[in-house]
Amino acid sequence: MIKPIIYNIKELRKPCLDVLHGEDVSQIMTDLCDTLYPLVGKAYALAANQIGYNKKIALIRIPLNNEHTKFNEYFIINPKIVFKERKILFTEGCLSLPGLSIQTDRYVFITIEYLNEKMELHTSMAQDLESLVLQHEIDHLFGRTLLDRKHRNKK
């Protein structure tokens, strides 16, 4: 079912709960798909807490071509970043903060560990757009928003 996007910062700042072994998250996965698919070209991913679920699960959907007709699509459950390299300044937006573009510090290269939709452990390296998207969604799952990541010039 298509769910409304959550805009309430207080709700988005609540860290999500881990998905437990054997827990049925199929409805969350269905709702993430149903809600993200109509947003092709506007969003690359969606975290469960952005549609009202307090669980560490997100759908990642990175386009493989400029026409947005082919995608690298997968779920990340209970993800954590285990390696990061080469910090850059990046301007990004968020579905839950419409109209805002904020400069953030992100990493070009990351490695994450996560469970897939079959609850199998995966380790995955990402770079460039995929790395930025993963960092953004993992932040959501830990209760961090772009407002928390805003780049601050150090003097």
SULTAFEN-V708447 format. One line per field, one symbol per residue. psi: psi as a letter, one per 30 degrees, with the letter a starting at -180 (. if undefined). A space follows every 10 residues. Layout:
BEGIN
psi: ???
END
This chain:
BEGIN
psi: kklkkkfjee efgkklkkkl kfkjgeeeee eeeeeeefgk ffkflkleff ggkhkiklkk ikkflffhfk ljklkkkhlk kfkkkiklkk klakefikfk kkklklkekl klklkafghk kkkkkllbee eeeeeeeeee fggkleeffk kkkk.
END
